[in-house]
Structure formats: C-alpha cells, structure tokens
C-alpha cells in the first residue's frame, strides 16, 4: 500500500516557501532571490538538521532548479490529487535536479526521503501556480486575511478616493 502525502503540510510548506520567495523577489535587486537560495543551500549542506525547524528552506533552496517533464507533470498531478507519496523509483525519474544541487539532494535523501518528496511536491505546485495562471504563484489563502475575511474593499482601485462627502485634512496641506 502506498504511503500518503500529507497535503495539509505540503500546502503549509508551499505557503511559507512562497512568502519567503516573494520577499526576495524584488525588482530593485533582481539577484536577491538567487543569492538567498545559494546561501540557504550552503547552510543546509553545513547543517542539514536545520530542516527540522524550517522545512520550507528545502523548497526555497531548490526553487527554480527542479524541472518537471510534461509526462512527469501528469504523474505529479495524479499523486497530489490522490494524496499518494510516490515510491523512490518513480520519484527519481519524475524530476530533474540541477547538477549543482545533487550533493544537497543526496544529503536530504539520507536524512528524510519524505521531506525531499514533499519539497518537490511543493515545487510542482508552485510551478503550476506560476505557469497555470501566467502570474506569480499565490498561496490558496491569499485572498483572505488570517481570520478568513476577504480584503476586497482594499484590493479595488482607488476609484472612490475622490468620493463626495469625504474630507481629507491632508489634502489642504498643498494649498
């Protein structure tokens, strides 16, 4: 019987990884994310045990460096839709790691094969979000705040900022 993927954990890892990736994805410093992922890889190779407290560092370290073939994307879709953790032999042929990342991948596999597979599931989902919508990846809860409330009122254009009957005391400072 195949092991099951913990989809709640994977979504949490995805959300945490996404938040960190986006915080370094800055047009003013375009190399910030690459520099950060390079540093994370070095830290992880030096002390792999750090993943027990910040497991989202692994998908961050591998972000943009793992490739999924069209055939393997069908497999990943099936595995995630059915919460099935792939066997190692199926997993290893479903992805392509960057050659520079092989030492890290081998070290992670020695510690936790499951974490490596979960992290690749996170990368697959981030890839789907980026490629599927043509936009930046968004975690599923991004439309709601931490209390499940929608932020629609604040997401609209400022079309009502010049609303009749609204007085802004700072508008008078220019006069």
C-alpha positions as CSV (number, residue, x, y, z in Angstrom):
1,X,0.0,0.0,0.0
2,X,1.5,3.4,-1.0
3,X,2.3,6.0,1.6
4,X,0.0,9.0,1.6
5,X,1.1,12.6,1.1
6,X,0.2,15.0,3.9
7,X,-1.4,17.6,1.7
8,X,-2.0,20.0,4.6
9,X,1.7,20.0,5.4
10,X,2.5,20.4,1.8
11,X,0.2,23.4,1.5
12,X,1.7,24.9,4.6
13,X,5.2,24.4,3.2
14,X,4.1,25.9,-0.1
15,X,2.6,29.0,1.6
16,X,5.7,29.5,3.8
17,X,8.1,29.0,0.9
18,X,6.0,31.3,-1.3
19,X,6.1,34.1,1.3
20,X,9.9,33.9,1.6
21,X,10.4,33.7,-2.2
22,X,8.2,36.7,-2.7
23,X,10.0,38.7,0.0
24,X,13.3,38.2,-2.0
25,X,11.7,38.6,-5.4
26,X,12.4,42.3,-5.8
27,X,12.8,44.3,-9.0
28,X,15.2,46.7,-7.3
29,X,17.6,43.8,-6.5
30,X,17.0,41.1,-9.1
31,X,19.7,38.8,-7.8
32,X,18.4,38.8,-4.2
33,X,16.4,35.5,-4.6
34,X,19.3,33.7,-6.3
35,X,21.7,34.9,-3.6
36,X,19.4,33.8,-0.8
37,X,18.8,30.4,-2.3
38,X,22.6,30.0,-2.8
39,X,23.1,30.9,0.9
40,X,20.3,28.5,2.0
41,X,22.0,25.7,0.1
42,X,25.3,26.3,1.8
43,X,23.6,26.4,5.2
44,X,21.7,23.2,4.6
45,X,24.8,21.4,3.4
46,X,26.7,22.6,6.5
47,X,23.9,21.6,8.9
48,X,21.0,19.5,7.5
49,X,19.3,19.3,10.9
50,X,18.1,22.9,10.4
51,X,15.3,21.5,8.3
52,X,13.6,20.1,11.4
53,X,12.8,23.7,12.4
54,X,12.4,25.3,9.0
55,X,11.5,22.6,6.5
56,X,10.4,25.3,3.9
57,X,14.1,26.1,3.4
58,X,14.4,23.0,1.2
59,X,11.8,24.0,-1.5
60,X,13.3,27.5,-1.3
61,X,16.8,26.2,-1.9
62,X,15.6,24.2,-4.9
63,X,13.2,26.8,-6.3
64,X,13.8,27.3,-10.0
65,X,16.3,24.4,-10.1
66,X,14.0,21.4,-10.4
67,X,12.5,20.6,-13.8
68,X,9.3,18.5,-14.4
69,X,8.8,17.0,-17.9
70,X,5.4,17.1,-19.4
71,X,5.0,13.3,-18.7
72,X,6.0,13.7,-15.1
73,X,3.6,16.5,-14.6
74,X,0.8,14.1,-15.3
75,X,2.2,11.7,-12.6
76,X,2.6,14.6,-10.1
77,X,-0.9,15.7,-10.7
78,X,-2.2,12.2,-10.1
79,X,-0.1,11.8,-6.9
80,X,-1.2,15.1,-5.5
81,X,-4.8,14.7,-6.5
82,X,-4.9,11.3,-4.7
83,X,-2.5,12.2,-1.9
84,X,-0.1,9.5,-2.8
85,X,3.5,9.7,-2.0
86,X,5.4,8.2,-4.9
87,X,7.9,5.4,-4.4
88,X,11.5,6.4,-4.7
89,X,12.0,4.7,-8.0
90,X,9.0,6.6,-9.5
91,X,10.0,9.8,-7.8
92,X,13.6,9.9,-9.0
93,X,12.6,9.6,-12.7
94,X,9.8,12.2,-12.4
95,X,12.1,15.2,-11.8
96,X,15.4,16.6,-13.0
97,X,17.6,18.3,-10.4
98,X,20.3,20.8,-11.3
99,X,23.7,19.1,-11.2
100,X,24.9,21.6,-8.7
101,X,22.1,20.6,-6.3
102,X,22.9,16.8,-6.4
103,X,25.1,16.9,-3.2
104,X,22.2,18.7,-1.3
105,X,19.6,16.3,-2.7
106,X,21.7,13.3,-1.7
107,X,22.2,14.7,1.8
108,X,18.5,15.4,2.2
109,X,17.6,11.9,1.0
110,X,20.0,10.4,3.6
111,X,18.1,12.4,6.3
112,X,14.5,12.2,5.0
113,X,13.3,10.9,1.7
114,X,9.8,12.0,2.6
115,X,10.9,15.6,3.1
116,X,12.6,15.6,-0.3
117,X,9.5,14.2,-2.0
118,X,7.2,16.7,-0.1
119,X,9.5,19.6,-1.1
120,X,9.3,18.5,-4.8
121,X,5.5,18.4,-4.4
122,X,5.7,22.0,-3.2
123,X,7.8,23.0,-6.2
124,X,5.4,21.2,-8.5
125,X,2.5,23.2,-7.0
126,X,4.4,26.5,-7.2
127,X,5.3,25.7,-10.8
128,X,1.6,25.0,-11.6
129,X,0.6,28.3,-10.0
130,X,3.2,30.2,-11.9
131,X,2.7,28.5,-15.3
132,X,-1.0,27.9,-14.9
133,X,-2.1,31.4,-14.3
134,X,0.7,33.3,-16.0
135,X,1.1,35.2,-12.8
136,X,3.2,34.9,-9.8
137,X,2.5,32.0,-7.5
138,X,-0.2,32.7,-4.9
139,X,-0.9,30.6,-1.9
140,X,-4.6,29.4,-1.7
141,X,-5.4,31.6,1.3
142,X,-4.0,34.9,-0.2
143,X,-7.4,36.3,-0.8
144,X,-8.4,36.1,2.8
145,X,-6.7,37.5,5.8
146,X,-5.7,35.4,8.8
147,X,-9.3,35.4,10.1
148,X,-10.7,34.2,6.8
149,X,-12.1,37.7,5.9
150,X,-11.9,38.9,2.4
151,X,-9.9,42.1,1.7
152,X,-11.9,43.0,-1.4
153,X,-12.6,46.5,0.0
154,X,-8.9,47.3,-0.1
155,X,-8.0,45.5,-3.3
156,X,-10.0,47.7,-5.6
157,X,-8.6,50.7,-7.5
158,X,-8.8,53.9,-5.7
159,X,-11.8,54.9,-7.8
160,X,-13.7,56.0,-4.8
161,X,-10.9,58.0,-3.2
162,X,-12.5,61.2,-4.5
163,X,-15.8,60.3,-3.2
164,X,-18.3,63.0,-2.5
165,X,-18.6,64.0,1.2
166,X,-15.2,62.7,2.0
167,X,-12.9,65.2,3.7
168,X,-9.2,64.5,4.0
169,X,-7.4,67.0,6.1
170,X,-4.1,66.3,4.4
171,X,-5.5,67.5,1.1
172,X,-5.4,71.1,2.4
173,X,-1.7,71.0,3.1
174,X,-0.9,71.5,-0.5
175,X,-2.7,74.8,-0.6
